[in-house]
Amino acid sequence: MKIDTIVALATPAGIGAIGVIRLSGPEAFVVADKFFHGKKLAAQKSHTVHFGTIQNADGRIIDQVLCTVFVAPHSYTKENVVEISCHGSAYILQEILGMALQNGARMAERGEFTRRAFLNGQMDLSQAEAVADLIASSNAANHDVAMRQMRGGFTQQIKKLRDQLLHFSAMIELELDFGEEDVTFADRDDLKNLLLTIQKVVKELLQSFALGNVIKNGITTVIAGRPNAGKSTLLNTFLNEERAIVSEIPGTTRDTIEEILNINGVAFRLIDTAGIREATDIIETIGVQRTLDKIRDAAVVLYIADVSELSPKDILNDLKNLEFHQTDIKIIVVLNQIDKFSSEQLQAYEKSARKTLVKYEPVIFISAKNETDVLRLKNALYEKTVGDALLNNNEVIVTNARHAHALQQADKNLTAALDGLMYGKTSDLIALDIRHTLHHLAAITGEISNDDVLGLIFSTFCIGK
């Protein structure tokens, strides 16, 4: 099959100081040499940079550029690669792309450079997907997890599991070849211990997906409470800007407002909601219903109450009603407007609240208006949702839904194989469950894949990657 030489803009479209155009394929140097005037790129060493001009067919100079040469297999795609760094004029970029197309290259498809890197053995499929995650990373935690996966941490873990299982799989398959002679090559106790060990790791990886998913997509954090509890004030204080309208009129917030807050490198998707009460008009009714919908989808709820208006028992009743709408929910109780109390009043109220709301620790006392203990609230939010799970740099965290699904299927097949051992199933049935387990593990790294899956994965990439 003939391998095309592909070209694409590798930097964002639009006007900028610099733009980069990338060519990859067997004819990359030949194509570029037809319009690059300087040294012949095909004769240069890999990883060298060369100054010259881009000229059209009439000899008119389009730009002065730098061309970086990567000779196969020492490139991102393991093919010959030329990266042309030019001025970021839209006109210049289109002219160079046009000349590349006229001289034998074709436009790259979405993710085609990374797809070629995968197909040429530069990286496995999970690492290729991590490239997309790295490009899309918007916070330190997301970036760190993507970098860890791109460097092969997840790959090594999956490979280790497969290598351990492959040996026993081969032994059981060998038994089937000697089925009439009733011989045993795979010790059943050793196989059972191995399956249990592998399943334990698979389950740990699956458990990490809950954390990995929120790191990748942000932790949905709903700010809820009665009207005038200080929800919008808290949002504004978190963001250090007047993002939400603050008013003493109850029911000011009629719809949800969403913003991103970064705490210790983790993105929290803050959602300010309408106050929960008996609505006075149809618009507020819709707003309250949207609040309840957001609470059902939240990873954590900051339930905020005005200590000058509600007793601890009132707040307890509100929380019970909140749990009625969402049974499995993480709640941080935020008792606001402590600035309205004297120190003696606050001390007495806090004592009563700690006793009444003991089930809902931590209970955080703040003044959103005066920013009192808002930092403590941020720390509590981080600890409630993330804690020290990110402190271990060697820990593999699953962030990809496709990987999680493959691990779930592997877990089911491991359970079936263990049940087979327990109930004395025949070797061919146990071998089938082990083969299915190996298949699902291999699907993660792309050792087993199909064009439809690859097309879906790489369609999420930008054109120049």
N, C-alpha and C positions, 0 to 999 in steps of 0.2 A: 504494500500500500504506500502510495506517494505521500510524504509528509510535507504539508504546505509550510511556507514561511508566513508568520502572522505578525501583525503590527497593531498597536493601539496607543492611545494617550494614557500614560501611567500616572499623571497628576490630574487633579480635579479640573473640570472644564471651566473656562472663564479667564479673565485677564489676571495675570500675576507676573511677578518678577521673572520666574523661571518656569518652564514647562519641560516635561520629560516624555519622549516618545520611545517606546520599546519595540524592538524587532526580535523575533525568536524563530529559529528554524535552520535547516541546512543551508539555505541561500541568504541568510541574514547579512553576511558581509558583502556578498555580491550585489544585493539590492542596494545597500547603503552606499557602496562605492560608486554607484551610478549617479548619485547627486551630491555626495560628500567630496569636497575638494581639499585635500591635505595628504596625509600619508594613506597608502592603500591599507584599509582596515583588515583585509584578508591576510596580510603578511605580518600583522602585529601579534605580539604576545598577549596572552590572557591577562585580564585585570590591569590593563593599561588605558590611559586617557589621552586623547589626541585632539588638538585644536585644528580647526579648519572652517570652511564656509560651505553653506548649502546653496547650490546654484540650480536654477531650473534649466529646461532644455535649451533655452535661448541664451544661456550663460549669465542671466541676471542673478545677482547675489540676493538671496532671501534673508540670510542671517549668518552671523558668526556663532559657531557652536563648539561644544565639547562632546566627543564621541567616546564612550567607554566600551571596551571590547571584552567579552567573556567567551573564551574558546571552549567548545564542548570537550569533555563533560563537566567542565568546571564553571557551571552557571546555575542559576535558579531552576531552569527547566532541563538541565543537562544537554541542551542544544546550543548551537552558536547563538549568541545574544549580542545585540548592539543597543545601547541606550544613548539617545541623542538629547543632550541638555541644551535647550535653546531659550530665547526670550519668550515670556509667557503671553505673547500676543495671540489672540484667537486666529488672526489672519496667518501668522507664521506657522502656527501649529497645523492649521488646515492645509497649507501649502506643502509642508513636509509629509503629512499623512498622504496627501494626494500623490506626491512623487513616489512614495513607497508603494502605493497601490498600482501606479502606472508601470512600475518596474518589477512586478512579479509577486509582491506580497498581497495578502488578503487581510481584511479586518478581523481581529480576534473576536471570538464570542465571549460572553461573560464567564470569567473564571478560567479561561482557556490556558493561560500561562501556568497557573497552579495545577490545572488538570494534567498538563503535560509533565509537570514536575512529579506528580503522582504516578502517571503511567510509565514514566522513565525511571522510577525507583528512587527518586530523590527524597521522597517522604511517603508515609503511608496515609490512608484516608483520614484517620483521626487527626493527624498532624496538619493535613491540608485544611480540614475544617477549622482547626485552631488558628490558621492564618486569617480566615474570615472573622473569627472572634477577636483576634488581635487588632485588626483594622477597625472593627466596630467598638472596641473597648473605650469606655467613657469614664472609667475610674480606676484607681490603683489595684483594687482587688480583682476586677475583671481582667485587667492587663496581666497581673501576676499569674492568674490561673491559665490564661491563654498562652503565655510564654512557657509555662511549665509543660503544658500539653504539646506545644509546638516543638519543644526540645525532646519529646519522646517519653515523658514520664508515664503517661497513660499507656502508651504503646508497649513499653517494657513490662508493665504489670500484666497486660493481656497476653503478651508473648510468653511470659513465665507460666501463666495458667495453662495455656495451650500446650506448651512443651511438656509440662508435667502429665497432662492428660493423654497426649499423643502416644506415649510409651505403652500405657495400659490399653489404649484403644487398639494398638497394633497387636498386643498379646491376645486380646479377646478375638480379634479378627483371625488370628492364627489358629485359635481353638476351633473356630468354625470350619477351617480347612481340614481339621482332623476330627470332625464331629462324630464319625462312626467309631472312633477309637477311644472316646471318653477320656481325653487328656485335658489337663488344666495348666495353662501357662501364666495366667494372671491370678495372683493370690487375692482372694476375695476380701480378706480383712484389710490388706494393704490398699486395695481399690476403694473400699468403703471409707477408710481414713482420708485418702486423697480426695475423694468426692466431697467429704464433709469440710475439708480444709479449703478447697476451691470454692465451695458454696458460701463459706463464711466470708471470703474475700469479695465474692460477687455481691453478697448482701450489703457489705460495708460500702462498696462502690455505689450501689443503688441508694443507700441511705444518704450518701454525699450529694446525690442529685438534688435533693430538696434545698440544700445550701447553694449548690452550684447554679441552680436555676435562678434563684433570687440574686446571686452575684451578677449573673449575666444580664438579667432583665430589670434589676432593681427591686427593692423590697417595698411592696405596696403597703403604705402606712396611712390609715384613715384617721383624721382628727374628727372626733364625734362628741356630741354632748347636747345639752339643752341650748335654746337660743340665748345669746348674750353671755355665754360661759367664758368667752375669750378665745374661741377657736381661730378666728381670722387674725386676731392680734398675735396669737402664738405662731401662726404661719408667717406673718410679716416679720416677727422677731427671729424665727429660724433663718429666713432668707435675707435679713437686713435690708428689706425694701418694702414699700407699701404695695404689696401685690394684691391684697384683698381689701375690700371696702370695710371699714370698721365704723360701726354706729351703735348708739344706745337703743335704737329701735329694734325690737325683737323680729327675727325673720328676715334680716337684711340679706343674708346669703340664701339665694333661691336655687342655685345650681352648684355643682362641684367645681373646684378649682384645683388643678394639678401642677405641681412643681417638683424639681429635683433638689434634694439636700444631700451633700456628700459628708459622711461621718467616717473618719479613719479610712478613707479610700473606698468606702462602700456607698453605692447610690441608694437613697431612700426616696421612693416616689410618694411625696406627701400629697394627700387629698383632703382639702378643706371642704366640709359638707354643710348642708343646711341643718339647722337645729332640729332636734327630735322633739316634737310636741304634737298636740292636736292642731292640725293646720286650719287656718282661717279662710283660705281661698284655694281654688283649684291649682294655681301655680305653685303655692307652697306645698300642697299635697304631693305634687309631682316631685318637688325637691326633696321632701322627706322620704318618699319611696326610693329615690335615687341614692339617698344616704344609706338606707338599709341594704340596697343592692351592693353598694360599694363595701359595706361592712362584711357581707357574705363572701366577697372575693378577696378580702384583705389578708395579708400575712400577719399584721399586728394592728391594733387599734389603740390610739391615744384617747382615752375617755376623759374629757376635761369638764370640770365642774367648778362653779363659783362658790367658794367656801362661805361667802357672806349671805348666800341665798339658800343653800341646801345643807341639811344636817347629814352626818355620816350615814344615818339610816335611810335618808332620801336617796343618797348616792348608791347605797347597797341595792335598793329597789330598782334603780335605773340599770345597774349592772346585771341584775338578774333578768330584767326584761331584754337587755342586749344579748345575753346568752341564750335567751329563748329564740331569738332570730338567727343566731349562729352559735351552735353548740361547741364546735372545736375552734376556739379562737384565743389568740394571745392578746392580753389586755394590759396596758399600763395605765394606772389611775393617776391622773394629773389634777391636783387640787390647786386651783388658780385664785388670783386676787388676794393673796395673803397680805398685800400692802394695806388692805382695809382693816386689818386686825392690829391690835396692840400686841406686844410680845406675850403678855399674860393670856390674852384671848387665844392667840395662836397656839401657845403651849397646851392649853386645855383642849382645844379643838383637835390638835394633832394626837393627843393621848387617846381621845375618843375614837378618832378615825383609825388609828393603828389597831385598836381592839376590834372595831366593827368590820374593818376591811382587811383583816389578816389574811384572808384567802387570796387577796389580789396584790400581794407584794410583788414588785416594789410600788409603794405609794409615794409620789413625788409632789412636794409642795413648791409652788412657784408663784412669781408675779410676772406674767408675760409682758405686761406694760412696762415694768421696771427692769426686765430681763434678769430677775433674781432666780438663781438656780436653774436657768435654762440649759447651761452647760451640763449640769448634773442630769437633767432630763435626756439630753443627747446621749450621754454615756450609758444611761439606763436603757435607752432604745437600742443602742448597739449591742449591749450585753444580752438583752432579751432575745435578740434575733440572730446574732452572729457569735457573740462570746469569743472564746479563744480558738474557735475552729480553724481560723486562718493563720494561727501562729506557727504551726508545724509546716515548714516549707517543703518537707518531703511527702506530705500527704497528697494523694491524688484525689481531685475533686471533679466529678462528672458534671458537665454543664450542658451537654448536648442531648436533646430528647431522643434522637435516633440511637445513640449509644445506650441510653437508659432502657429503651424498648428491647434492644438486643440482649442486654443483661437480664431483663425480666424473663425473656424467652429461655436464656441459658439456665437461669435459676429453676424454671419449671422442668426442664429436661434433666437437670441434676437431681431434683426431687424424685422424678420418675425413675432414674437409674438407681437411686438409693432404695426406693420402694421395691424395685426389681430384685435387688440384692437381699432385702429383708424377707421377701415372700418367695424367694427361690425361682424367679423367672428364668427363662432360658437365656443362654449367652447371646443369641441373635437379637433378642429384644433389648437387653442391656446395651449391646453394641450400638443399636439404633439410637437409643437415647444419648449415648456418649457422642455419636457422630453429629447429632443435632446440636448438642452443646458446643462442639468444636466449630460447627458451621456458624452459629450465632456469634461466637467470640471472633471468628475470622471476618465476619461482616463488619465489625467495628473498625478494623484496621484496613479493610479493603482487599484482603487476600481472596475473599469471595465477594464479587460485586457484579452488577449488571449496568447496562448503559442507561436505563431509566433512572436508577438510583443516582448514578454519577451525574446525569443531566440535571436532576432535581437539586443535588447538593451544590454544584458549581454555578447553577443559575442564580444563586444568591450573592455571588461575588460581583465586584465591579468589573468593568470591561478590561481595564489595564492590569488586572491581577489574576 
